[in-house]
Protein backbone atom coordinates (compact mmCIF):
# COMPACT_ATOMS: atom_id res chain seq x y z
CA UNK A 1 0.00 0.00 0.00
CA UNK A 2 1.33 3.44 -0.93
CA UNK A 3 2.23 5.98 1.71
CA UNK A 4 -0.11 8.99 1.97
CA UNK A 5 1.32 12.25 0.61
CA UNK A 6 2.99 14.60 3.06
CA UNK A 7 3.66 18.31 3.47
CA UNK A 8 6.67 20.12 4.84
CA UNK A 9 5.36 22.95 6.98
CA UNK A 10 7.23 25.88 8.53
CA UNK A 11 5.34 26.91 11.66
CA UNK A 12 5.39 30.26 13.43
CA UNK A 13 3.97 29.67 16.93
CA UNK A 14 2.47 32.64 18.79
CA UNK A 15 1.85 34.17 15.37
CA UNK A 16 -1.13 36.19 16.56
CA UNK A 17 -3.66 34.22 14.49
CA UNK A 18 -4.15 30.88 12.78
CA UNK A 19 -3.44 31.20 9.06
CA UNK A 20 -1.92 29.42 6.09
CA UNK A 21 0.37 31.94 4.41
CA UNK A 22 1.19 29.96 1.27
CA UNK A 23 4.08 28.17 -0.37
CA UNK A 24 7.72 29.17 -0.31
CA UNK A 25 11.06 27.47 -0.81
CA UNK A 26 13.59 27.00 1.96
CA UNK A 27 17.34 27.60 1.68
CA UNK A 28 17.79 24.13 0.16
CA UNK A 29 15.10 24.77 -2.47
CA UNK A 30 12.51 22.45 -0.90
CA UNK A 31 8.84 23.37 -1.13
CA UNK A 32 7.49 24.48 2.28
CA UNK A 33 4.03 25.61 3.35
CA UNK A 34 4.20 28.60 5.73
CA UNK A 35 1.71 28.42 8.60
CA UNK A 36 1.22 30.59 11.67
CA UNK A 37 -0.76 29.67 14.77
CA UNK A 38 -1.75 31.68 17.83
CA UNK A 39 -0.89 28.79 20.18
CA UNK A 40 2.42 28.63 22.01
CA UNK A 41 4.94 25.92 21.25
CA UNK A 42 4.59 24.49 24.77
CA UNK A 43 3.13 21.05 25.51
CA UNK A 44 2.31 20.35 21.86
CA UNK A 45 -0.26 23.15 21.67
CA UNK A 46 1.18 24.57 18.43
CA UNK A 47 1.35 21.10 16.85
CA UNK A 48 -2.32 20.47 17.68
CA UNK A 49 -3.25 23.90 16.30
CA UNK A 50 -1.36 23.21 13.05
CA UNK A 51 -3.12 19.86 12.58
CA UNK A 52 -6.52 21.47 13.26
CA UNK A 53 -5.83 24.38 10.88
CA UNK A 54 -4.62 22.16 8.03
CA UNK A 55 -7.47 19.67 8.51
CA UNK A 56 -10.01 22.48 8.26
CA UNK A 57 -8.29 24.01 5.21
CA UNK A 58 -8.19 20.62 3.47
CA UNK A 59 -11.72 19.58 4.44
CA UNK A 60 -10.38 16.45 6.13
CA UNK A 61 -10.91 15.15 9.67
CA UNK A 62 -8.02 15.81 12.07
CA UNK A 63 -7.53 12.04 12.28
CA UNK A 64 -6.51 12.01 8.58
CA UNK A 65 -3.42 14.11 9.38
CA UNK A 66 -0.44 12.95 11.37
CA UNK A 67 2.82 14.53 12.41
CA UNK A 68 5.67 12.47 10.94
CA UNK A 69 8.59 14.56 12.20
CA UNK A 70 9.46 17.89 13.76
CA UNK A 71 7.52 17.60 17.02
CA UNK A 72 9.80 20.21 18.65
CA UNK A 73 10.96 22.06 15.52
CA UNK A 74 9.57 24.80 13.30
CA UNK A 75 9.88 22.55 10.23
CA UNK A 76 7.44 19.65 10.37
CA UNK A 77 6.42 16.80 8.05
CA UNK A 78 2.70 16.08 8.10
CA UNK A 79 1.06 13.22 6.24
CA UNK A 80 -2.46 13.61 4.86
CA UNK A 81 -4.63 10.59 4.10
CA UNK A 82 -7.34 10.67 1.45
CA UNK A 83 -5.79 13.21 -0.94
CA UNK A 84 -3.38 12.85 -3.82
CA UNK A 85 -0.10 14.78 -3.98
CA UNK A 86 -1.58 17.05 -6.68
CA UNK A 87 -4.71 17.76 -4.61
CA UNK A 88 -2.55 18.56 -1.61
CA UNK A 89 -0.40 21.03 -3.55
CA UNK A 90 -3.43 22.66 -5.22
CA UNK A 91 -5.31 23.05 -1.93
CA UNK A 92 -3.05 25.94 -0.91
CA UNK A 93 -2.82 27.65 -4.32
CA UNK A 94 -0.11 26.94 -6.85
CA UNK A 95 3.34 26.44 -5.37
CA UNK A 96 6.22 28.53 -6.72
CA UNK A 97 8.06 27.09 -9.72
C-alpha positions as CSV (number, residue, x, y, z in Angstrom):
1,X,0.0,0.0,0.0
2,X,1.3,3.4,-0.9
3,X,2.2,6.0,1.7
4,X,-0.1,9.0,2.0
5,X,1.3,12.2,0.6
6,X,3.0,14.6,3.1
7,X,3.7,18.3,3.5
8,X,6.7,20.1,4.8
9,X,5.4,22.9,7.0
10,X,7.2,25.9,8.5
11,X,5.3,26.9,11.7
12,X,5.4,30.3,13.4
13,X,4.0,29.7,16.9
14,X,2.5,32.6,18.8
15,X,1.8,34.2,15.4
16,X,-1.1,36.2,16.6
17,X,-3.7,34.2,14.5
18,X,-4.1,30.9,12.8
19,X,-3.4,31.2,9.1
20,X,-1.9,29.4,6.1
21,X,0.4,31.9,4.4
22,X,1.2,30.0,1.3
23,X,4.1,28.2,-0.4
24,X,7.7,29.2,-0.3
25,X,11.1,27.5,-0.8
26,X,13.6,27.0,2.0
27,X,17.3,27.6,1.7
28,X,17.8,24.1,0.2
29,X,15.1,24.8,-2.5
30,X,12.5,22.5,-0.9
31,X,8.8,23.4,-1.1
32,X,7.5,24.5,2.3
33,X,4.0,25.6,3.4
34,X,4.2,28.6,5.7
35,X,1.7,28.4,8.6
36,X,1.2,30.6,11.7
37,X,-0.8,29.7,14.8
38,X,-1.8,31.7,17.8
39,X,-0.9,28.8,20.2
40,X,2.4,28.6,22.0
41,X,4.9,25.9,21.2
42,X,4.6,24.5,24.8
43,X,3.1,21.1,25.5
44,X,2.3,20.3,21.9
45,X,-0.3,23.1,21.7
46,X,1.2,24.6,18.4
47,X,1.4,21.1,16.8
48,X,-2.3,20.5,17.7
49,X,-3.3,23.9,16.3
50,X,-1.4,23.2,13.1
51,X,-3.1,19.9,12.6
52,X,-6.5,21.5,13.3
53,X,-5.8,24.4,10.9
54,X,-4.6,22.2,8.0
55,X,-7.5,19.7,8.5
56,X,-10.0,22.5,8.3
57,X,-8.3,24.0,5.2
58,X,-8.2,20.6,3.5
59,X,-11.7,19.6,4.4
60,X,-10.4,16.4,6.1
61,X,-10.9,15.1,9.7
62,X,-8.0,15.8,12.1
63,X,-7.5,12.0,12.3
64,X,-6.5,12.0,8.6
65,X,-3.4,14.1,9.4
66,X,-0.4,12.9,11.4
67,X,2.8,14.5,12.4
68,X,5.7,12.5,10.9
69,X,8.6,14.6,12.2
70,X,9.5,17.9,13.8
71,X,7.5,17.6,17.0
72,X,9.8,20.2,18.7
73,X,11.0,22.1,15.5
74,X,9.6,24.8,13.3
75,X,9.9,22.6,10.2
76,X,7.4,19.7,10.4
77,X,6.4,16.8,8.0
78,X,2.7,16.1,8.1
79,X,1.1,13.2,6.2
80,X,-2.5,13.6,4.9
81,X,-4.6,10.6,4.1
82,X,-7.3,10.7,1.5
83,X,-5.8,13.2,-0.9
84,X,-3.4,12.8,-3.8
85,X,-0.1,14.8,-4.0
86,X,-1.6,17.0,-6.7
87,X,-4.7,17.8,-4.6
88,X,-2.5,18.6,-1.6
89,X,-0.4,21.0,-3.5
90,X,-3.4,22.7,-5.2
91,X,-5.3,23.0,-1.9
92,X,-3.1,25.9,-0.9
93,X,-2.8,27.6,-4.3
94,X,-0.1,26.9,-6.9
95,X,3.3,26.4,-5.4
96,X,6.2,28.5,-6.7
97,X,8.1,27.1,-9.7
